[in-house]
Amino acid sequence: QVQLVESGGGLVQAGGSLRLSCAASGSMFGINVMGWYRQGPGKQRELIATITAGGVTNYADSVKSRFSISRDNAKNTVYLEMTGLKPEDTAVYYCSVDRGPRRYWGQGTQVTVSS
């Protein structure tokens, strides 16, 4: 089992920045891809960014120039640096970890961007 705990969400004005963190614990053997997803009101959960154990990153087009994903393998933690936030970025943000064929999810952290 892998447990994920997100932190760093909150309320921010448009144009502002936030940094989300997600600490993983439990059985970490075989952990590869870590990522961030979000689910806005009335929308489906969507991929925001992923990062492999070797540091290869992938981003959704909607956030590519504004968000940055990173990870600290020694701390089993993945980060999402968000800049230039827009009201449409308002969502619950979830981190994920892939271990073998299974994907684990955090409980989510709310990000609200006011106009």
SULCOR-V953060 format. One record per residue. N is the residue number from 0. RES is the residue in three letters. SS is DSSP state (A for helix, B for strand, O for the rest). Layout:
# SULCOR-V953060
N:RES:SS ; N:RES:SS
This chain:
# SULCOR-V953060
0:GLN:O ; 1:VAL:B ; 2:GLN:B ; 3:LEU:B ; 4:VAL:B ; 5:GLU:B ; 6:SER:B ; 7:GLY:O ; 8:GLY:O ; 9:GLY:B ; 10:LEU:B ; 11:VAL:B ; 12:GLN:B ; 13:ALA:O ; 14:GLY:O ; 15:GLY:O ; 16:SER:O ; 17:LEU:B ; 18:ARG:B ; 19:LEU:B ; 20:SER:B ; 21:CYS:B ; 22:ALA:B ; 23:ALA:B ; 24:SER:B ; 25:GLY:B ; 26:SER:O ; 27:MET:O ; 28:PHE:O ; 29:GLY:O ; 30:ILE:B ; 31:ASN:B ; 32:VAL:B ; 33:MET:B ; 34:GLY:B ; 35:TRP:B ; 36:TYR:B ; 37:ARG:B ; 38:GLN:B ; 39:GLY:O ; 40:PRO:O ; 41:GLY:O ; 42:LYS:O ; 43:GLN:O ; 44:ARG:O ; 45:GLU:B ; 46:LEU:B ; 47:ILE:B ; 48:ALA:B ; 49:THR:B ; 50:ILE:B ; 51:THR:O ; 52:ALA:O ; 53:GLY:O ; 54:GLY:O ; 55:VAL:O ; 56:THR:B ; 57:ASN:B ; 58:TYR:B ; 59:ALA:O ; 60:ASP:O ; 61:SER:O ; 62:VAL:O ; 63:LYS:O ; 64:SER:O ; 65:ARG:O ; 66:PHE:B ; 67:SER:B ; 68:ILE:B ; 69:SER:B ; 70:ARG:B ; 71:ASP:B ; 72:ASN:O ; 73:ALA:O ; 74:LYS:O ; 75:ASN:O ; 76:THR:B ; 77:VAL:B ; 78:TYR:B ; 79:LEU:B ; 80:GLU:B ; 81:MET:B ; 82:THR:O ; 83:GLY:O ; 84:LEU:O ; 85:LYS:O ; 86:PRO:A ; 87:GLU:A ; 88:ASP:A ; 89:THR:O ; 90:ALA:B ; 91:VAL:B ; 92:TYR:B ; 93:TYR:B ; 94:CYS:B ; 95:SER:B ; 96:VAL:B ; 97:ASP:B ; 98:ARG:B ; 99:GLY:O ; 100:PRO:O ; 101:ARG:B ; 102:ARG:B ; 103:TYR:B ; 104:TRP:B ; 105:GLY:O ; 106:GLN:O ; 107:GLY:O ; 108:THR:B ; 109:GLN:B ; 110:VAL:B ; 111:THR:B ; 112:VAL:B ; 113:SER:B ; 114:SER:O
